[in-house]
Amino acid sequence: QVQLVESGGGLVQAGGSLRLSCAVSGSMFRINAMGWYRRAPGKQRELVAASDIITNYADSVKGRFTISKDNAKNTVYLQMNSLKPEDTAVYYCNIRGQKNSWDSQIDYWGQGTQVTVSS
């Protein structure tokens, strides 16, 4: 069974930094894409950063956030710098891939981690 466990959220002052981690457990035939999404109170979930062949960032986080992965640790990261109060949200890790070679690709999600940025 594939599981994603996020960590690294918390409370930080505006201008500060956090690094979110997403540990992926369970074997997969292929991971085709990875990403981070967030949902702020009263808003719909939005893409923050996604990486497959290319890497895309939401305009609101370009130049401040960086998505990366450590294949040896099966972990995906989101480095967040120069945080703003409007970055406050629950952040979710996502991977898209195939568990077995004969499977269609599906999305796997973590449970979410809260990020709160105070002004």
ChimeraX attribute file (.defattr): number of C-alpha atoms within 10 A of each C-alpha:
attribute: neighborCount
match mode: 1-to-1
recipient: residues
	/A:1	7
	/A:2	11
	/A:3	15
	/A:4	22
	/A:5	17
	/A:6	23
	/A:7	18
	/A:8	15
	/A:9	18
	/A:10	14
	/A:11	13
	/A:12	18
	/A:13	14
	/A:14	17
	/A:15	14
	/A:16	14
	/A:17	16
	/A:18	18
	/A:19	16
	/A:20	21
	/A:21	22
	/A:22	27
	/A:23	18
	/A:24	22
	/A:25	14
	/A:26	10
	/A:27	12
	/A:28	14
	/A:29	13
	/A:30	13
	/A:31	15
	/A:32	14
	/A:33	16
	/A:34	22
	/A:35	25
	/A:36	25
	/A:37	19
	/A:38	23
	/A:39	19
	/A:40	17
	/A:41	10
	/A:42	6
	/A:43	9
	/A:44	9
	/A:45	15
	/A:46	14
	/A:47	16
	/A:48	24
	/A:49	23
	/A:50	22
	/A:51	17
	/A:52	13
	/A:53	8
	/A:54	7
	/A:55	14
	/A:56	16
	/A:57	19
	/A:58	13
	/A:59	9
	/A:60	11
	/A:61	17
	/A:62	12
	/A:63	11
	/A:64	13
	/A:65	20
	/A:66	19
	/A:67	22
	/A:68	17
	/A:69	16
	/A:70	10
	/A:71	8
	/A:72	6
	/A:73	10
	/A:74	13
	/A:75	17
	/A:76	23
	/A:77	22
	/A:78	22
	/A:79	15
	/A:80	20
	/A:81	17
	/A:82	15
	/A:83	23
	/A:84	19
	/A:85	15
	/A:86	13
	/A:87	21
	/A:88	20
	/A:89	21
	/A:90	18
	/A:91	27
	/A:92	25
	/A:93	29
	/A:94	22
	/A:95	24
	/A:96	17
	/A:97	20
	/A:98	18
	/A:99	18
	/A:100	12
	/A:101	11
	/A:102	8
	/A:103	10
	/A:104	9
	/A:105	17
	/A:106	12
	/A:107	12
	/A:108	15
	/A:109	20
	/A:110	19
	/A:111	14
	/A:112	22
	/A:113	21
	/A:114	19
	/A:115	22
	/A:116	21
	/A:117	20
	/A:118	16
	/A:119	11
